Amino acid sequence: MARDTLTRDQIIRTAVELLDDEGLAGLNMRALGARLDSAATAMYWHVKSKDNLVLLATDQVWSELTLPDPGTADWRTAVTVMATDLHAMFTRHPWLVQVLAAHLVYGEGKARHDDRSLALYEAAGLTAAQADQAAGAVFTYVLGNAAGAAATASLTRKGNEGGSSAEKQFRHTMAEAREIAMRYPRLRARLETQAAADYAAAPEGAFEFGLRALLNGLEQELAAQSGPNPPR
């Protein structure tokens, strides 16, 4: 495909597909050009650099999020919807966790999300400073939960690429981790149940439980703030 036939949107969409398939380490202009049947140099004409392409792809997927209107739902329901949608986005695109650890992420899609998040907390009755703290706490919680899925995706990809030797190494590592865990009574009790199929996996419903507990705390802060003797 000639340079003047390509569009930036085509390149970004294809970069997202490549990142989903190969992870952050698999993104390069040659691989991207191969998918678009174009020269690697044509990519640079449209997106300048690999780092810039990573930011563009990141903002593209951030625009997938559905943002609730602060005026049509109570703040807690809206925050739950946003946090759950964000968690699902990280699960669909596990490379995002690596991007956030290595890049200063910005763009229209993320700015739109962050602004709406702050609006929800302010609509609940928090001050601007408190809204910043609440939004940061919820975002960090969601990101932390997504890290496990991102690590699993990365390990699975390495195993597929490395063939039987990588698979053997993975099984050996998991066996060692399990052996150590079996020395501790509470871990052993859980590993001996049928529900504990994977030592590294989070229990079912863990994300929802933690988010609910976090929002319960925010609700208590709001109640204390509006009580007869609010804290100073």
C-alpha positions in Angstrom: 0.0 0.0 0.0 1.5 3.3 -1.0 2.2 6.0 1.6 -0.4 8.4 0.1 -3.1 5.6 0.1 -2.7 4.8 3.8 -4.5 6.8 6.5 -3.5 7.4 10.0 -6.8 5.8 11.2 -5.9 2.6 9.3 -2.5 2.5 10.9 -3.8 3.0 14.4 -6.6 0.4 14.1 -4.1 -2.1 12.7 -1.6 -1.2 15.5 -4.3 -2.0 18.1 -4.9 -5.4 16.4 -1.2 -6.1 16.4 -0.9 -5.1 20.1 -3.8 -7.3 21.0 -2.2 -10.3 19.2 1.5 -9.8 20.0 1.7 -7.5 23.0 3.8 -4.4 23.4 7.0 -6.2 22.5 5.5 -7.3 19.2 4.7 -3.8 17.9 7.2 -2.6 15.3 6.9 -0.7 12.1 8.0 -3.7 10.0 5.3 -6.0 11.4 2.7 -3.3 11.1 3.7 -2.6 7.5 3.4 -6.3 6.7 -0.2 -6.3 8.0 -1.0 -3.3 5.8 1.0 -4.5 2.8 3.1 -1.4 3.0 6.7 -0.3 3.6 7.7 0.4 7.2 8.8 3.9 6.2 5.2 4.7 5.2 4.2 4.2 8.9 6.7 6.9 10.0 5.2 9.4 7.6 1.9 9.1 9.3 2.7 8.5 13.0 6.3 9.9 13.3 7.6 7.2 15.8 6.8 4.0 17.6 6.2 5.8 20.9 3.8 8.2 19.3 2.0 5.2 17.7 1.7 3.6 21.1 0.0 6.7 22.5 -2.3 7.0 19.5 -3.3 3.3 19.9 -3.8 3.7 23.6 -6.1 6.7 23.1 -8.0 4.8 20.4 -9.0 2.1 22.9 -9.7 4.6 25.6 -12.4 5.9 23.3 -14.2 2.5 23.5 -15.4 3.4 27.0 -19.1 4.3 27.5 -19.4 7.2 29.9 -22.5 7.5 32.0 -24.2 10.9 32.3 -23.9 12.3 35.9 -27.4 13.7 35.6 -29.1 10.4 34.7 -27.8 8.0 37.4 -26.8 8.1 41.0 -23.1 8.6 41.5 -22.4 5.1 42.8 -24.1 3.3 40.0 -22.3 5.5 37.5 -18.9 4.9 39.1 -19.5 1.2 39.2 -20.4 1.2 35.5 -17.3 3.2 34.6 -14.9 1.1 36.7 -16.3 -2.2 35.4 -16.1 -0.9 31.8 -12.5 0.2 32.4 -11.6 -3.2 33.8 -13.1 -4.9 30.8 -11.1 -2.6 28.5 -7.8 -3.5 30.3 -8.8 -7.2 29.9 -9.5 -6.8 26.2 -6.2 -5.0 25.7 -3.8 -6.3 28.3 -0.8 -4.4 26.8 -2.3 -1.2 28.2 -1.0 -2.2 31.6 2.5 -2.2 30.3 1.9 1.1 28.4 0.8 2.8 31.6 3.9 1.6 33.4 6.3 2.9 30.7 4.6 6.0 29.1 3.0 9.2 30.1 -0.4 8.5 28.6 -2.6 11.4 27.3 -5.0 12.1 24.6 -8.7 13.0 23.9 -10.1 9.7 24.8 -8.4 9.5 28.2 -9.1 13.2 28.9 -12.8 12.6 28.2 -12.8 9.6 30.6 -10.9 11.4 33.4 -13.1 14.5 33.2 -16.3 12.5 33.4 -14.9 10.5 36.3 -14.2 13.7 38.2 -17.7 15.0 37.4 -19.3 12.0 38.9 -17.5 12.4 42.2 -18.2 16.1 42.3 -21.9 15.4 41.6 -21.8 13.1 44.7 -20.8 16.0 46.9 -17.0 15.7 47.1 -14.8 18.7 46.8 -12.5 19.0 43.8 -9.5 17.8 45.9 -11.6 14.9 47.3 -12.8 14.0 43.8 -9.2 13.8 42.6 -8.4 11.4 45.5 -11.5 9.2 44.9 -10.9 9.0 41.1 -7.2 8.1 41.7 -8.1 5.4 44.3 -10.7 3.7 42.0 -8.5 3.9 38.9 -5.5 2.4 40.8 -7.7 -0.4 42.1 -9.0 -1.2 38.6 -5.5 -1.1 37.2 -4.1 -3.3 39.9 -6.8 -5.9 39.3 -6.0 -5.9 35.6 -2.3 -6.5 36.1 -2.9 -10.2 36.8 -4.8 -10.7 33.5 -2.0 -8.8 31.7 0.7 -11.0 33.2 -1.2 -14.1 32.3 -1.6 -13.0 28.7 2.1 -12.2 28.4 3.1 -15.5 29.9 0.7 -17.4 27.6 2.1 -15.6 24.6 5.7 -16.4 25.6 4.7 -20.0 26.0 3.1 -20.2 22.6 6.1 -18.5 21.0 8.7 -20.6 22.9 7.2 -23.9 22.2 7.5 -26.9 24.4 10.6 -25.6 26.3 8.7 -22.4 27.4 5.6 -24.5 28.4 7.8 -26.8 30.4 9.4 -23.9 32.2 6.0 -22.4 33.0 4.8 -25.6 34.4 7.9 -26.0 36.5 7.6 -22.4 37.9 3.9 -23.0 38.8 4.8 -26.3 40.5 7.5 -24.5 42.6 5.1 -21.7 43.5 2.5 -24.3 44.6 5.1 -26.3 46.6 6.0 -23.2 48.6 2.4 -22.2 49.1 1.6 -25.7 50.5 3.9 -24.9 53.5 1.4 -22.3 54.7 -1.9 -23.6 56.3 -4.3 -21.1 54.8 -2.8 -21.3 51.3 -2.7 -25.0 51.5 -6.4 -25.2 52.6 -7.3 -23.2 49.5 -5.1 -25.0 47.1 -6.6 -28.4 48.2 -10.1 -27.3 47.2 -11.4 -27.9 43.7 -12.1 -24.1 43.4 -8.3 -23.4 43.5 -7.5 -24.5 39.9 -4.8 -21.8 39.5 -2.6 -20.6 42.3 -2.1 -17.2 40.6 -5.8 -16.6 39.8 -7.9 -14.2 41.8 -11.0 -15.7 43.4 -14.3 -15.4 41.5 -16.0 -12.1 42.3 -12.9 -10.5 43.8 -13.0 -7.5 41.6 -16.7 -6.8 42.4 -16.1 -7.3 46.1 -13.1 -4.9 46.3 -14.9 -2.2 44.2 -17.9 -2.5 46.5 -15.8 -2.1 49.6 -14.0 0.9 48.1 -17.2 2.6 47.2 -18.7 1.8 50.7 -15.8 3.8 52.1 -16.4 6.7 49.9 -20.1 6.6 50.8 -19.1 6.8 54.5 -16.9 9.8 53.8 -19.8 11.5 52.2 -22.1 10.7 55.1 -19.6 12.0 57.6 -19.2 15.2 55.5 -22.9 15.9 55.5 -23.6 15.0 59.1 -24.4 17.4 62.0 -20.7 17.8 62.8 -18.7 17.3 59.6 -14.9 16.9 60.0 -12.8 19.9 59.5 
